[in-house]
C-alpha cells in the first residue's frame, strides 16, 4: 500500500512539474519595460485563442512544449494580443488590442511580432509546427538587436 501511495505522489509531482505554463502579459508598455530591464525581446502573439484553428495549433505545437517554455522564460517577454469570440474582454483591452492590430497591420491570425526592449520591430513569424525552427528564427532576430 505504501508503494502505491508513494508511486501516486511521484506521478502527481511529475505532472505538476510538466504543467508549468508561461506568463502572458496583455499590457505592451509593461512588457517593453520588463524586456528592456531584463535585456529580452518582446513577442506579441496576435491570436484568436478560442476560435482560430491555426492559433490553437500554434499554442499546442510550439508554445506549450517544454523546449519553447524554457527558451521563452530565458529570452522573451510574452504578450497575448487576443481577439476572442467567446471569452470576455474588457472594453479597454479590446481597444488596446485593436490599436496594436492597426499599428502592426495585422490582417491574419496567428501573427507573431517581435520587438526589442525599445519597441522597435525586429521581425515577425507565422505558424510553425514545432519549437525548434520557431526558436531558430527568434535567435536570428535576437542577433540583429
GUVO-249159 format. One record per atom (N, C-alpha, C, O): residue number from 1; atom name; z, y, x. Coordinates in steps of 0.001 Angstrom, whole numbers, padded with zeros to 6 digits, always signed. Each point is the difference from the previous one (the first is absolute). Layout:
N
R,k,a,w,v,u
R,NUM,CA,Z,Y,X
...
! end
This chain:
145
R,k,a,w,v,u
R,1,N,+000000,-001193,+000822
R,1,CA,+000000,+001193,-000822
R,1,C,+000000,+001263,+000870
R,1,O,-000688,+000975,-000302
R,2,N,+001475,-001013,+001391
R,2,CA,+000065,+001162,+000892
R,2,C,-001362,+000257,+000640
R,2,O,-000403,+001150,+000178
R,3,N,-000306,-002232,+000168
R,3,CA,-001323,+000154,+000626
R,3,C,-000985,+000654,-000973
R,3,O,-000800,+000845,+000401
R,4,N,+000856,-001224,-001646
R,4,CA,-000886,+000585,-001000
R,4,C,+000310,+001481,-000171
R,4,O,-000911,+000826,-000043
R,5,N,+002180,-000492,-000054
R,5,CA,+000405,+001398,-000162
R,5,C,-000434,+000822,+001209
R,5,O,-000516,+001109,-000144
R,6,N,+000731,-001666,+001342
R,6,CA,-000394,+000705,+001219
R,6,C,-001520,+000179,+000038
R,6,O,-000492,+001065,+000374
R,7,N,-000242,-002095,-000759
R,7,CA,-001460,+000087,-000037
R,7,C,-000482,+001064,-000968
R,7,O,-000940,+000736,+000300
R,8,N,+001577,-000648,-001458
R,8,CA,-000367,+001019,-000982
R,8,C,+000287,+001405,+000517
R,8,O,-000789,+000919,-000222
R,9,N,+001895,-000754,+000897
R,9,CA,+000351,+001316,+000566
R,9,C,-001007,+000396,+001067
R,9,O,-000433,+001152,+000039
R,10,N,+000058,-002069,+000815
R,10,CA,-000986,+000283,+001055
R,10,C,-001344,+000365,-000624
R,10,O,-000638,+000959,+000436
R,11,N,+000203,-001695,-001434
R,11,CA,-001272,+000304,-000678
R,11,C,+000040,+001374,-000642
R,11,O,-000958,+000764,+000108
R,12,N,+002061,-000444,-000777
R,12,CA,+000136,+001307,-000632
R,12,C,-000075,+001112,+001044
R,12,O,-000664,+001013,-000220
R,13,N,+001349,-001199,+001367
R,13,CA,-000017,+001011,+001057
R,13,C,-001409,+000193,+000551
R,13,O,-000409,+001131,+000259
R,14,N,-000334,-002209,-000078
R,14,CA,-001370,+000099,+000499
R,14,C,-000897,+000720,-001009
R,14,O,-000844,+000808,+000388
R,15,N,+001018,-001091,-001655
R,15,CA,-000787,+000684,-001020
R,15,C,+000314,+001495,-000031
R,15,O,-000900,+000824,-000159
R,16,N,+002157,-000483,+000309
R,16,CA,+000391,+001408,+000017
R,16,C,-000615,+000706,+001205
R,16,O,-000495,+001119,-000132
R,17,N,+000517,-001747,+001291
R,17,CA,-000573,+000596,+001210
R,17,C,-001498,+000190,-000153
R,17,O,-000548,+000998,+000468
R,18,N,-000123,-001945,-001119
R,18,CA,-001441,+000084,-000197
R,18,C,-000404,+000980,-001093
R,18,O,-001160,+000404,-000082
R,19,N,+002114,-000026,-000752
R,19,CA,-000304,+000882,-001125
R,19,C,+000098,+001478,+000381
R,19,O,-000036,+000871,-000868
R,20,N,+000156,-000599,+002139
R,20,CA,+000118,+001375,+000463
R,20,C,-001220,+000809,-000438
R,20,O,-001137,-000453,+000130
R,21,N,+001383,+001630,-000640
R,21,CA,-001091,+000830,-000488
R,21,C,-000077,+001299,+000764
R,21,O,+000944,+000416,+000670
R,22,N,-002085,+000204,-000790
R,22,CA,-000225,+001292,+000634
R,22,C,+000522,+001123,-000878
R,22,O,+000104,-000140,-001218
R,23,N,+000220,+001252,+001855
R,23,CA,+000412,+001189,-000745
R,23,C,-001218,+000895,-000175
R,23,O,-000562,+000492,+000978
R,24,N,+000158,-000283,-002223
R,24,CA,-001124,+000858,-000331
R,24,C,+000539,+001296,-000573
R,24,O,+000720,-000012,-000998
R,25,N,-001060,+001121,+001617
R,25,CA,+000384,+001311,-000500
R,25,C,-001054,+000481,-000989
R,25,O,-001098,-000553,-000069
R,26,N,+001441,+001584,-000694
R,26,CA,-000971,+000597,-000916
R,26,C,-000154,+001495,+000262
R,26,O,-000778,+000673,-000677
R,27,N,+001509,-000160,+001646
R,27,CA,+000003,+001428,+000327
R,27,C,-000649,+000197,+001372
R,27,O,+000613,-000291,+001028
R,28,N,-001852,+000784,-001015
R,28,CA,-000731,+000151,+001263
R,28,C,+000672,+000951,+000982
R,28,O,+000082,-000344,+001179
R,29,N,+000409,+001525,-001583
R,29,CA,+000659,+000869,+000979
R,29,C,+001203,-000671,+000691
R,29,O,+000197,+000173,+001202
R,30,N,+000593,-000928,-001952
R,30,CA,+001126,-000723,+000610
R,30,C,-000512,-001069,+000963
R,30,O,+000567,-000199,+001074
R,31,N,-001627,-000478,-001460
R,31,CA,-000577,-001042,+000853
R,31,C,-000532,+000610,+001301
R,31,O,+000200,-000566,+001074
R,32,N,-000868,+001703,-001164
R,32,CA,-000523,+000660,+001198
R,32,C,+001132,+000430,+000924
R,32,O,-000099,-000155,+001217
R,33,N,+001165,+000691,-001782
R,33,CA,+001140,+000411,+000816
R,33,C,+000608,-001203,+000713
R,33,O,+000350,+000083,+001177
R,34,N,-000224,-001191,-001886
R,34,CA,+000536,-001217,+000599
R,34,C,-000933,-000517,+001092
R,34,O,+000458,-000391,+001074
R,35,N,-001761,+000386,-001344
R,35,CA,-000977,-000492,+000979
R,35,C,+000018,+000848,+001267
R,35,O,-000075,-000525,+001111
R,36,N,+000172,+001815,-001286
R,36,CA,+000032,+000902,+001151
R,36,C,+001256,-000262,+000838
R,36,O,-000064,-000078,+001227
R,37,N,+001188,-000053,-001899
R,37,CA,+001281,-000243,+000679
R,37,C,-000002,-001336,+000738
R,37,O,+000525,-000100,+001109
R,38,N,-001119,-000931,-001727
R,38,CA,+000023,-001353,+000558
R,38,C,-001261,-000344,+000786
R,38,O,-000138,-001123,+000486
R,39,N,-000790,+002083,-000356
R,39,CA,-001259,-000207,+000712
R,39,C,-000771,-001194,-000575
R,39,O,-000382,-000924,+000718
R,40,N,+000167,+000978,-002035
R,40,CA,-000721,-001058,-000710
R,40,C,-001173,+000612,-000752
R,40,O,-000095,+001217,-000153
R,41,N,-000791,-002081,-000308
R,41,CA,-001086,+000411,-000879
R,41,C,+000479,-000060,-001453
R,41,O,+000931,-000735,-000328
R,42,N,-001577,+001515,-000528
R,42,CA,+000243,-000060,-001441
R,42,C,-001162,-000767,-000614
R,42,O,-001164,+000326,+000237
R,43,N,+001483,-001339,-001022
R,43,CA,-001042,-000772,-000673
R,43,C,+000146,+000199,-001507
R,43,O,+000994,-000409,-000598
R,44,N,-001998,+001043,-000005
R,44,CA,-000017,+000215,-001446
R,44,C,-000810,-001104,-000647
R,44,O,-001165,-000210,+000337
R,45,N,+001785,-000491,-001265
R,45,CA,-000671,-001058,-000752
R,45,C,-000308,+000527,-001395
R,45,O,+000888,+000098,-000847
R,46,N,-002157,+000243,+000613
R,46,CA,-000457,+000421,-001324
R,46,C,-000270,-001276,-000786
R,46,O,-000920,-000753,+000318
R,47,N,+001729,+000518,-001345
R,47,CA,-000013,-001277,-000688
R,47,C,+000150,+000153,-001510
R,47,O,+000498,+001009,-000500
R,48,N,-000936,-002018,-000190
R,48,CA,+000292,-000172,-001420
R,48,C,+000836,-001267,-000067
R,48,O,-000499,-001071,-000346
R,49,N,+001770,+001206,+000680
R,49,CA,+000861,-001152,+000281
R,49,C,+000127,-001015,-001125
R,49,O,+000286,-001168,+000261
R,50,N,-000489,+001583,-001498
R,50,CA,+000197,-000949,-001094
R,50,C,-001288,-000372,-000750
R,50,O,+000057,-000649,-001044
R,51,N,-001214,+001060,+001576
R,51,CA,-001242,-000338,-000690
R,51,C,-001181,-000255,+000934
R,51,O,-000921,-000725,-000377
R,52,N,+000918,+001291,+001568
R,52,CA,-001134,-000112,+000925
R,52,C,+000062,-001329,+000756
R,52,O,+000887,-000210,+000828
R,53,N,-001823,-000669,-001116
R,53,CA,+000002,-001327,+000615
R,53,C,-000037,+000023,+001521
R,53,O,+000743,-000740,+000645
R,54,N,-001601,+001582,-000058
R,54,CA,-000098,+000062,+001459
R,54,C,+001252,+000614,+000624
R,54,O,+000373,-000354,+001119
R,55,N,+000272,+001268,-001836
R,55,CA,+001252,+000595,+000486
R,55,C,+001104,-001061,+000042
R,55,O,+000748,-000102,+000973
R,56,N,-000665,-000674,-002038
R,56,CA,+000998,-001067,-000075
R,56,C,-000277,-001036,+001082
R,56,O,+000926,-000508,+000630
R,57,N,-002202,+000197,-000416
R,57,CA,-000390,-000967,+001029
R,57,C,+000334,+000522,+001395
R,57,O,+000470,-000767,+000840
R,58,N,-000703,+002061,-000573
R,58,CA,+000340,+000593,+001298
R,58,C,+001499,-000112,+000253
R,58,O,+000428,-000316,+001110
R,59,N,+000351,+000575,-002129
R,59,CA,+001449,-000121,+000140
R,59,C,+000400,-001442,+000320
R,59,O,+000839,-000248,+000867
R,60,N,-001450,-000689,-001579
R,60,CA,+000311,-001423,+000189
R,60,C,-000501,-000515,+001359
R,60,O,+000718,-000717,+000696
R,61,N,-001953,+001086,-000321
R,61,CA,-000623,-000545,+001203
R,61,C,+000400,+000695,+001291
R,61,O,-000094,-000594,+001074
R,62,N,+000543,+001851,-001160
R,62,CA,+000317,+000766,+001214
R,62,C,+001423,+000535,-000007
R,62,O,+000805,-000364,+000858
R,63,N,-000485,+001231,-001826
R,63,CA,+001258,+000728,+000043
R,63,C,+001236,-000874,-000136
R,63,O,+001066,+000382,+000482
R,64,N,-001168,-001522,-001109
R,64,CA,+001165,-000868,-000197
R,64,C,+000170,-001041,+001107
R,64,O,+000951,-000781,-000029
R,65,N,-001851,+000762,+000992
R,65,CA,+000062,-001006,+001066
R,65,C,+000967,+000437,+001104
R,65,O,+000047,+001181,+000343
R,66,N,+000721,-002116,+000215
R,66,CA,+000980,+000337,+001043
R,66,C,-000597,+000766,+001192
R,66,O,+000640,+000895,+000552
R,67,N,-001849,-001251,-000169
R,67,CA,-000656,+000670,+001133
R,67,C,-000183,+001493,-000284
R,67,O,+000273,+000838,+000860
R,68,N,-000736,-000510,-002069
R,68,CA,-000190,+001406,-000349
R,68,C,+001345,+000705,-000174
R,68,O,+000167,+001135,+000446
R,69,N,+000784,-001796,-001086
R,69,CA,+001315,+000596,-000212
R,69,C,+000623,+000401,+001334
R,69,O,+000533,+001100,+000139
R,70,N,-000605,-001995,+000832
R,70,CA,+000549,+000308,+001329
R,70,C,-000729,+001194,+000622
R,70,O,+000639,+000918,+000515
R,71,N,-001956,-000929,-000563
R,71,CA,-000791,+001097,+000568
R,71,C,+000315,+001329,-000690
R,71,O,+000199,+001020,+000660
R,72,N,-000158,-001046,-001980
R,72,CA,+000235,+001227,-000761
R,72,C,+001361,+000596,+000314
R,72,O,+000121,+001214,+000169
R,73,N,+000880,-002031,-000091
R,73,CA,+001345,+000511,+000281
R,73,C,+000078,+000691,+001349
R,73,O,+000778,+000938,+000176
R,74,N,-001572,-001392,+000770
R,74,CA,+000031,+000565,+001349
R,74,C,-000954,+001177,+000180
R,74,O,+000218,+000827,+000886
R,75,N,-001265,-000727,-001698
R,75,CA,-001073,+000950,+000280
R,75,C,-000396,+000942,-001134
R,75,O,-000720,+000969,+000241
R,76,N,+001168,-001224,-001461
R,76,CA,-000515,+000747,-001145
R,76,C,+001102,+000547,-000891
R,76,O,+001095,-000557,-000086
R,77,N,-001411,+001655,-000569
R,77,CA,+000765,+000473,-001148
R,77,C,-000958,-000177,-001179
R,77,O,-001095,+000562,-000015
R,78,N,+001517,-001336,-000952
R,78,CA,-000870,-000407,-001099
R,78,C,+000185,+000883,-001228
R,78,O,+001122,+000327,-000387
R,79,N,-002244,+000052,-000215
R,79,CA,+000017,+000810,-001216
R,79,C,-000879,-000683,-001042
R,79,O,-001175,-000275,+000243
R,80,N,+001757,+000009,-001397
R,80,CA,-000767,-000560,-001107
R,80,C,-000438,+001146,-000908
R,80,O,+000819,+000756,-000521
R,81,N,-002131,-000653,+000350
R,81,CA,-000579,+000987,-000908
R,81,C,-000578,-000817,-001153
R,81,O,-001150,-000437,+000036
R,82,N,+001976,+000247,-001053
R,82,CA,-000299,-000970,-001047
R,82,C,-000564,+000666,-001252
R,82,O,+000403,+001097,-000388
R,83,N,-001358,-001807,-000234
R,83,CA,-000608,+000417,-001261
R,83,C,+000126,-001160,-000993
R,83,O,-000995,-000621,-000374
R,84,N,+002232,+000338,-000047
R,84,CA,+000219,-001147,-000888
R,84,C,-000458,+000276,-001428
R,84,O,-000145,+001147,-000422
R,85,N,-000075,-002236,-000302
R,85,CA,-000347,+000126,-001416
R,85,C,+001194,-000351,-000887
R,85,O,+000153,+000559,-001086
R,86,N,+000689,-001483,+001544
R,86,CA,+001123,-000450,-000821
R,86,C,+001351,+000522,+000494
R,86,O,+000901,+000224,-000809
R,87,N,-000747,-000030,+002091
R,87,CA,+001273,+000488,+000540
R,87,C,+000157,+001488,-000291
R,87,O,-000974,+000753,+000000
R,88,N,+002198,-000351,-000243
R,88,CA,+000292,+001401,-000260
R,88,C,+000106,+000790,+001304
R,88,O,+000524,-000497,+000998
R,89,N,-001021,+001715,-001018
R,89,CA,+000121,+000933,+001123
R,89,C,+000409,+001355,-000565
R,89,O,-000349,+000354,-001126
R,90,N,+001086,+000386,+001923
R,90,CA,+000374,+001340,-000442
R,90,C,-001247,+000887,+000006
R,90,O,-000936,-000259,+000757
R,91,N,+000913,+001296,-001587
R,91,CA,-001132,+000932,+000013
R,91,C,-000214,+000630,+001384
R,91,O,-001138,+000221,+000413
R,92,N,+002228,+000066,+000293
R,92,CA,-000119,+000580,+001344
R,92,C,-000675,-000969,+000967
R,92,O,-000824,+000411,+000817
R,93,N,+001176,-001710,-000908
R,93,CA,-000606,-000997,+000877
R,93,C,-001480,-000158,-000316
R,93,O,-000819,-000098,+000913
R,94,N,+000468,+000072,-002189
R,94,CA,-001407,-000098,-000404
R,94,C,-000794,+001174,+000561
R,94,O,-001097,-000172,+000531
R,95,N,+001664,+001356,-000655
R,95,CA,-000668,+001214,+000472
R,95,C,-000170,-000041,+001520
R,95,O,-001065,+000341,+000514
R,96,N,+002110,-000755,+000203
R,96,CA,-000075,-000092,+001463
R,96,C,-001053,-001019,+000424
R,96,O,-000764,+000252,+000932
R,97,N,+000718,-001402,-001608
R,97,CA,-000973,-001038,+000335
R,97,C,-001428,+000461,-000276
R,97,O,-000908,-000270,+000786
R,98,N,+000716,+000963,-001903
R,98,CA,-001335,+000524,-000321
R,98,C,-000448,+001038,+001021
R,98,O,-001177,+000059,+000355
R,99,N,+002113,+000758,+000116
R,99,CA,-000332,+001003,+001023
R,99,C,-000418,-000682,+001304
R,99,O,-000945,+000442,+000653
R,100,N,+001642,-001515,-000272
R,100,CA,-000372,-000737,+001215
R,100,C,-001352,-000692,-000183
R,100,O,-000800,-000057,+000934
R,101,N,+000545,-000464,-002124
R,101,CA,-001284,-000636,-000286
R,101,C,-001131,+001003,+000182
R,101,O,-001035,-000318,+000587
R,102,N,+001235,+001513,-001086
R,102,CA,-001024,+001044,+000120
R,102,C,-000133,+000457,+001462
R,102,O,-001113,+000153,+000502
R,103,N,+002231,+000061,+000167
R,103,CA,-000014,+000484,+001382
R,103,C,-000788,-000941,+000914
R,103,O,-000776,+000451,+000843
R,104,N,+000982,-001763,-001015
R,104,CA,-000650,-000966,+000888
R,104,C,-001284,-000589,-000592
R,104,O,-000591,-000900,+000595
R,105,N,+000159,+001389,-001742
R,105,CA,-001265,-000440,-000580
R,105,C,-000021,-001474,-000355
R,105,O,-001005,-000678,+000214
R,106,N,+002096,+000179,-000752
R,106,CA,+000101,-001425,-000330
R,106,C,-000789,-000271,-001282
R,106,O,+000274,+000580,-001051
R,107,N,-001257,-001475,+001162
R,107,CA,-000828,-000338,-001156
R,107,C,+000130,-001462,-000415
R,107,O,-000473,-000384,-001070
R,108,N,+001114,-000437,+001912
R,108,CA,+000196,-001401,-000362
R,108,C,+001300,-000507,+000608
R,108,O,+000514,+000544,+000977
R,109,N,-000006,-001602,-001589
R,109,CA,+001253,-000600,+000443
R,109,C,-000245,-001439,+000395
R,109,O,-000860,-000648,-000597
R,110,N,+001571,+000122,+001570
R,110,CA,+000962,+000684,+000846
R,110,C,-000698,+000787,+001109
R,110,O,-001060,-000392,+000487
R,111,N,+001659,+001481,-000111
R,111,CA,-000420,+000758,+001176
R,111,C,+001249,+000325,+000796
R,111,O,+001017,+000415,-000555
R,112,N,-001107,-000607,+001851
R,112,CA,+001108,+000286,+000902
R,112,C,-000401,+001181,+000869
R,112,O,-001046,-000027,+000647
R,113,N,+001872,+001055,-000633
R,113,CA,-000205,+001161,+000858
R,113,C,+001119,-000005,+001030
R,113,O,+001167,-000197,-000342
R,114,N,-001529,+000417,+001615
R,114,CA,+000994,+000011,+001073
R,114,C,+000044,+001400,+000604
R,114,O,-001027,+000580,+000356
R,115,N,+002247,-000056,-000251
R,115,CA,+000233,+001331,+000540
R,115,C,+000934,-000082,+001201
R,115,O,+000777,-000944,+000137
R,116,N,-000868,+001958,+000735
R,116,CA,+001015,+000108,+001041
R,116,C,+001188,+000765,-000572
R,116,O,-000026,+000406,-001162
R,117,N,+001055,-000207,+001960
R,117,CA,+001200,+000683,-000465
R,117,C,-000224,+001447,-000388
R,117,O,+000808,+000584,-000723
R,118,N,-001900,+000000,+001197
R,118,CA,-000330,+001385,-000333
R,118,C,-000781,+000091,-001309
R,118,O,-000245,+001093,-000512
R,119,N,-000143,-002247,-000024
R,119,CA,-000748,-000013,-001250
R,119,C,-001506,-000032,+000186
R,119,O,-000746,+000091,-000975
R,120,N,+000282,-000223,+002230
R,120,CA,-001432,-000054,+000270
R,120,C,-000507,-001424,-000250
R,120,O,+000587,-000970,+000478
R,121,N,-001679,+000861,-001229
R,121,CA,-000581,-001306,-000294
R,121,C,-000578,-000602,+001275
R,121,O,-000785,+000635,+000706
R,122,N,+001189,-001880,-000423
R,122,CA,-000524,-000697,+001182
R,122,C,-000878,-001189,-000375
R,122,O,-000604,-000626,+000871
R,123,N,+000531,+000310,-002175
R,123,CA,-000881,-001084,-000408
R,123,C,+000277,-000469,-001412
R,123,O,+000933,+000461,-000659
R,124,N,-001767,-001392,+000206
R,124,CA,+000211,-000616,-001309
R,124,C,-000414,-001464,+000061
R,124,O,-000796,-000410,+000845
R,125,N,+001356,-000357,-001759
R,125,CA,-000244,-001437,-000069
R,125,C,-000236,-000407,-001445
R,125,O,+000345,+000729,-000931
R,126,N,-000935,-001895,+000760
R,126,CA,-000213,-000589,-001321
R,126,C,+000655,-001382,+000010
R,126,O,+000770,-000314,+000908
R,127,N,-001064,-000491,-001888
R,127,CA,+000559,-001346,-000089
R,127,C,-000416,-000854,+001198
R,127,O,-001160,+000011,+000414
R,128,N,+002109,-000738,+000126
R,128,CA,-000255,-001051,+000987
R,128,C,+000815,-001205,-000447
R,128,O,+001024,+000151,-000666
R,129,N,-001478,-001349,+001032
R,129,CA,+000625,-001202,-000544
R,129,C,+001154,-000568,+000808
R,129,O,+000569,-001024,-000377
R,130,N,-000207,+001677,+001495
R,130,CA,+001154,-000473,+000762
R,130,C,+000562,+001142,+000854
R,130,O,-000689,+000990,+000246
R,131,N,+001923,-001129,+000199
R,131,CA,+000628,+001071,+000779
R,131,C,-000638,+000248,+001364
R,131,O,+000005,+001135,+000476
R,132,N,-000551,-002165,+000161
R,132,CA,-000485,+000140,+001374
R,132,C,-001075,+001077,+000152
R,132,O,+000179,+000892,+000829
R,133,N,-001278,-000921,-001576
R,133,CA,-000995,+001067,+000162
R,133,C,+000513,+001351,-000485
R,133,O,-000386,+001041,+000533
R,134,N,+001248,-001055,-001534
R,134,CA,+000562,+001240,-000519
R,134,C,+000837,+000684,+001080
R,134,O,-000135,+001202,+000226
R,135,N,+000987,-001960,+000429
R,135,CA,+000849,+000534,+001077
R,135,C,-000867,+000454,+001171
R,135,O,+000289,+001023,+000621
R,136,N,-001341,-001768,-000316
R,136,CA,-000894,+000384,+001108
R,136,C,-000619,+001378,-000265
R,136,O,-000087,+000825,+000909
R,137,N,-000340,-000579,-002150
R,137,CA,-000568,+001311,-000345
R,137,C,+001058,+001095,+000105
R,137,O,-000286,+001095,+000484
R,138,N,+001487,-001382,-000928
R,138,CA,+001095,+000969,+000110
R,138,C,+000296,+000318,+001464
R,138,O,+000273,+001149,+000345
R,139,N,-000327,-002147,+000497
R,139,CA,+000236,+000193,+001435
R,139,C,-001078,+000905,+000607
R,139,O,+000302,+000849,+000839
R,140,N,-001551,-001030,-001261
R,140,CA,-001090,+000879,+000469
R,140,C,+000301,+001439,-000387
R,140,O,-000178,+000911,+000808
R,141,N,+000624,-000705,-002018
R,141,CA,+000326,+001354,-000470
R,141,C,+001178,+000579,+000770
R,141,O,+000024,+001182,+000341
R,142,N,+000942,-002037,-000078
R,142,CA,+001196,+000436,+000736
R,142,C,-000371,+000522,+001390
R,142,O,+000570,+000980,+000479
R,143,N,-001527,-001645,+000155
R,143,CA,-000426,+000405,+001341
R,143,C,-000701,+001353,-000002
R,143,O,-000008,+000697,+001015
R,144,N,-000586,-000320,-002158
R,144,CA,-000687,+001277,-000112
R,144,C,+000980,+001182,-000041
R,144,O,-000361,+001128,+000332
R,145,N,+001603,-001405,-000744
R,145,CA,+000946,+001111,-000178
R,145,C,+000737,+000367,+001265
R,145,O,+000824,+000915,-000009
! end
